[in-house]
Amino acid sequence: MKDKSNKAAASKELAIAVQTIKDAVLQSQQRALKAVNQEQLALYYGIGRYISSNTRNKNWGKGFIDAVSDQLRKELPGLRGFSARNLKNMRTFYEEWKGLESNSAVPTAELGNEKSPILTETTQKINSAVLTAEIPDTQIHQLQLTNLEDFPVVAFLGISFTHHTAILTNVKSYNERKFYIQYAFDYKVKVDDLEALMKEDLYSHRGELPNNFKKAIPDRLQAYRAISMFKDDYLLDYINAEELFVRDKDRDERVIEQGIVHNVKNFIMTFGKDFTFVGNQYHLEKFGVEEFPDLLFFNRELSALVCVELKDGPFKTAYLGQLAGYLRILDDEVRKPNENPSIGILLCKSANKKYVEYVIQDYDKPMGVATYRTSAEMDDRLKKLLPPVEELERLL
C-alpha cells in the first residue's frame, strides 16, 4: 500500500516537473519568436525607408528595385523575402506608418486629411511616438514603439510582416487597420483567413447584430465569421404586406414564413452567401416532444446549421429560450460530427439592441437577433426610386 502511495506521489511530482519545464520552454520560444518578429519588422521598416527616399526623389530609375532584388539573390543564395514585390511592400510599410515617427516629415495638415492613412485622432499622439529604423553602414537599428493611447503597439509588433502587408493592401482607413492589427494578434489568425474576413468587411459588421457569438462559440475565428455573416436588419420586400396585420399574430408569422419559402432564392441572396435551404417547419422530436422551427438552413462557410425563427412583433426574452431549445435538439439529433454547433437567428419586427445584448449573454447556444422590414414600411421616396415590380420580375 505504501509503495502504491509512493509511486502515485512520484508520478504526480514528475507530472508537475515536466509541466513546469515545458511551460518555461514554450514561453522562452514565444519570447524568441517575438524578438525575431520585431527585429524583422524593424529591418523591413528601415529598408522601406531607404527605398522610399531613393525612389521618391528619383535617385533610382525604373527597374532599379528589380535589379537590387536580382543582385541580392546572387550574392546571398537562399535569401527569402526580398523579391522586387516584397521590397516594394517594405516601402509601403514605411510610407504608410511613417506618420507615427516623432521626427516624421509628414506635415500636420496632411495627417488631418481624410485621404491620409493617419487620421486626425492620431496627430495628438505623434510627439510621444518613436518608430525608428535607419540603415547607417548597412546596419539596422531596433524598431521601438512607445505606448500610444489609441494605437495597438503590442499587436503591431506581434504580427508578421505578411499580416501587415495584407492589411495595408486590403484596408485604407486608419481605424480599420488598427482593428485588424489587434484582431490578427488576439486570435492568431492566418493571413488567408484574415484576408477573407477583410473582404467580408468584418470591421463594418462587428457589433451590429446583437449576439452572443464570441461567448458561445469557442473558436474565435468561427465567432467572427458568424458576426460578419449576419446583418442586424433585413428587407423582405417580397412579402405580401397587404396580408399582414389583418389577422392574428400566428397567422402573420405564417404569411411571412410562406413568403420566404416561396421566394427562398431571394431570401438566401438577402441573407448572405453559401446558404442552402433545408426546410421550413422542420420536424424535431426529443423524448416524445415535437418542435417545429420556422426555417432551417445550412451555411457552407460556417459549416453549421442555421435556424431562423420568425416573430411578428417586438423581441421578447422568452424567444431566446425557445430558440436555444431548438438548437440543443438540432445539435443532438441533426448535426453531423464534422459540422460546427448550430446557430440561431431570431427575426423580429423590432428589438432594443442594448437590451438584447444584455440578456443574450446568459445563453450558451450561439444566437443573434435581427429585425426585418417589408416593402410597405419603406420610405415613399425610396420606393419611387425602385423599378416597378414587373420590371424586377423581368430582370430576375
N, C-alpha and C positions, 0 to 999 in steps of 0.2 A: 504493500500500500504506500509505504514511504517512497519507494523507488518511482512509482507512478506519479506521485506528487512532485518529486524532484524533477522528473522528466517534463512534466507539464510546466513547471516553473522555468526550466531551462529553455523549453520551446517558446514560452512567452517572451523571455528575455532575448532570445535570438530574433524573434519577430520584431521586437522593439529596436534592437540594434540595427537590423537590416533596413527597417523603415527610416530610421534616423539618418543613416549614411546615404541611403537612396535619395532622401529629400535634400540633403546637402549637395549631392552630386547634381541633381536636377536644377537646383537653384543656382549653382555655380555655372552650369551650362547656359541657363537662361541669361545670367548676367553677362557671360562671354558673348552670346549671340547679340544681346542688346548693345554691347560695346562695339562689336563688329559692325552692326547696322548703323549706329550713329557715326562711326568713322567713315563708312561708305557714303552716307548722306553728305557728310562734310566734304569728302573728296569730290563727289559729283557736283555739289553746290559750287565749290571752288573752280572746278573745271568749267562749269557752266558760266561762271563769271568771266573767266579767261576767254572763253569762246565768244561770249556776248560782246566783250569790249573790242575784240578783234574783227568781228563780223559786222557789228553795227556801225563801226567807224570806217568801214570799207578797207581795213588793212588786208583782209583776206578776200580773195575774189571767189567767183562761182566755182564750185568743185573742190575748194580747198579742204573742207571738212572731210570729204570722201578720201582725199589724198592722205590726210592725217590718219584716218581710220585704217587705211590700207598699210601705211608705213608702220603703225603701231603693231599690227598683226604680224608683220615681217620681223620686227625687232623683238617682240615679246610673244613668241609662239605659244598658242594655248590660251592667250588672254581673251576673256569673255566680257561682254557687256560694253564694248567700245566700238560698236558699229556706227556708221555715219548717222543712222537714225537715232541711236541712243545718245550720241554726242549732242545732237540737236535737242533731244529730250532733256539733257543736262542744262542746256542753255535755257530752255523753257522753265525748268525747275528754278533756276536762279532768277530769271526775269519776273516770274510770277510771284515770288516770295521775297524779292529784294526790298520791298517796301517795309519789311519788318526790321530792317537794319537800323541801328541807332544813327549811323552815319549815311543813311540812304540818300542818294542823289535825286530820288523821286520827289518832285515838288509837292507841297501840301495840297495845292489846288487839284493836282492830278489824283491824289489819294481820295479826295472827296467826290470825284467824278463817278457816276454810276457805272460807267463803262470800264472803270479800272477794277482789277480783281481785289484790290484793297480798298474797302469802303470806309465811309466817314467814321463809323464807330471805332475803328482801329487807330485812327490818326492820333487820338489822345494817348495811346499806349506806345507810340513809336519810340519815344525817347527812352523808355525803360526796356526796350528790346535790344538784344545783342545777337546778331546772326553773322558770324564772320568766318570766312574761309577763303584764303588767298593762295596763290601759287608762287611764292618767292623762292627762286632757285629750285624749282620743281618740287618743293616740299609743301605739304598741306597742313594748315592749322586746324585744330579741333573745332568742330561746329558747336556753338553754345547758344542756348536759348534761355533767357530769363523767364520767370513765370509772368505771363500776361493774364490780366483778369479775365479776358474773354477769348483767349487763344489756347487750344488744346496742346500745350507744349509737350507733355509726356507722350501723348498719342502721335504727335507729329514726328517725334524722334523714334517712336516704337514701331512704325510700319515701314515696309520695304520701299525702295525706290520705285519698284514696279507698281505698287499700290498708288504712290504719289503720281506717277505718270498717268495711270488710268483715271484718277480723279481730275487731274488738270486737263486731260483730253476730253472728258465727258461733261464736266461741270464748269461753268463760268462764274457763278455767283460765289462771293467770298463766304457767306453764311452757309451755303450748301457744301462748300469744300470743307469747312470746319466740321460740319455734321458728319460727312462721310469719312473724314480722317478719324474722328472719335469712334464712329461706328465700326470701322475696319479694325481699329485697335481693340475695342472692347470685346468684340465677338470673333476675333481671329478669322476673319472672312477671307476666303481665297479670292484671288484677283478676278477670276471669271465670274464668280458669284456676285462680287461687288459691282462689276460692270453690268450684270443683268439687273441688279437692283437699281442702279442709276438710270438705266434705260426705262425701267418701270416707274421711275420718279418717286422713289421711296420718300424723299425729303418732303415733297408736296403732300403726300398721302398720310404721313405719320400723324397720329393723334386725331385724325378727322373722324374715323369711325369709333364710337365708344366701344371698347372691347377689353377683354382680359387676356389677350393672346400672349403677352410677354410673361404673364404669371402662369398660365395654364399650359403653355407649350414649352417643354424643357429645351428643345433645340432652338437657340436664339435666331439662327438664320431662318428656320421654318416660321418662327413667330413673326419676323419682319416681312417675310414673303406674304404671310396671311394679311398683315396690316396693309401692305401695298396692293393686295389683290382686290379688296372690297372698298367701295365708296360709302359715304355716310348718307347719301341721298340718291334715289333713282327716279327717273321719269318714266312711268309706264303709260306712254301716250297712246298705246294701242288698246287700253281698257275702255270698254263702252261706259263712259261716265254717266250716261242717262239711266243706266240700270242700277246705279249706286244710290245709296242714301234714301231709297224709297221703300225698302223692306227692312226686315230685321237685320241685326248685325251679322249673325252667322251667314245669312243669305248673301250679304255684301261680300263677305270673305270668300264665299264660293264663286261669286261672279269674278272677283279679282283673280282667284286661282285658275278658273277656266279660261279667262282672258290670257293669262300667262301660258297655260298649256297649249292653247290654240295658236299662240304666237311664240312658241318656245324658242325658235331660232332668234327672233328679235330680242327675247329676254336674255338669252345667253350672250348675245352681242352687247347688250346693255350691261350685263353683269361682269363680263370680263372674258379673257382668253382661256382656252384649254378646258372649258366646261363641257361635260356630257350629261344629258338629261337621263336620269334613271327612272323616275316615275313620280306621279302625284298620288296623294292619299296612300302612301306606301305602307303596306301592312307589316306591322311589327307585333310580336307576341312574346311575353315573358310571364311565366308562372300563371298562365291562363288569362292574363290581362292583355287585351288588344289595344294598340295605339296606331294612329294614322297621321304621321307627319304630312304637312301640306305638299312640300316639294323636296325631292331628293336629287342631288347632282353628284358627279364625281369630277374632281379637278386634277388633271394630269400634272400640272406644275407643282401643286401641293401634295399630290399622291394621297388624297384624302377625300372621303365623302363629305359633302356639304349639304346640311339640312336647313331648308329655308321654311320658316313658319310665318304665315301671314296674319296680321291683326288689323282689323278695320277700326281704328281708334287710337288713342294715346297709349304710350308704353305703360305697362303695369309690372311690378316686380314678380307677380305670380307667373308671368310668361317665361321668365328665366328658369324657374323650377320645372315647368313643363318641357321646355327645350332641353334642359340638362338631362331629364329622364329619357327623352328620345335619343340623345347622344350616347347615353350609357348603354341602351339596348343595341343601338347600331354598332357600337364598338364590340359588344359581346357576341352579337349574333350575325352581323352582316360584314363587318370589316375583315379584310383578308390579312394574313400575318405580315405581308410585305408593305402594307399601307400604314400611313400615319393616322393618329387619332382623328375621329370625325370632328368637324367644325360646324357650329350652329350660327345661323344668322336670323335675327328677328326683323321682319319688315313691318313697321308700324306706321300709322298715319302721322304721328308726331311723337317727339321724345325730347325730354330735357337732358341734354348731353352730360352735363355735370352730374346730375342725379344718377344717370345710368352708369357712368364711370365709377361713381361712389358705391353703388350696390352690387355691381357685377363682379367686383374683385373677390367676393366671398365664395365664388363658384369655381370649382376645379376643372370643369369642362370648358374648352375654348369656345367663347361665344362673342358675338358682336351685335349691335343694334343699329339698324339703318332705318331711314324713313323713305316714303315714296310719295310721288305726286302723279296725278293723272292730267290729261290734256285740258280738262275742264278748269284746272287751277292755274294754268299758265297765264301769264300776263297777256292781255289782248294785243298789246303792241308787238310782243314776241310772236304770237300766233299769226299775225299778219305777215311776218317775215318768212314764215314757213310756206313751202309749196302746198297746193291742195292735196288732199288725201289721195285723189285719183292719180295725181302725178307721182306721188310717192310709191303707190302700188305699181304703177307702170315701170318705175325705175327698179323696184325690187324684183 
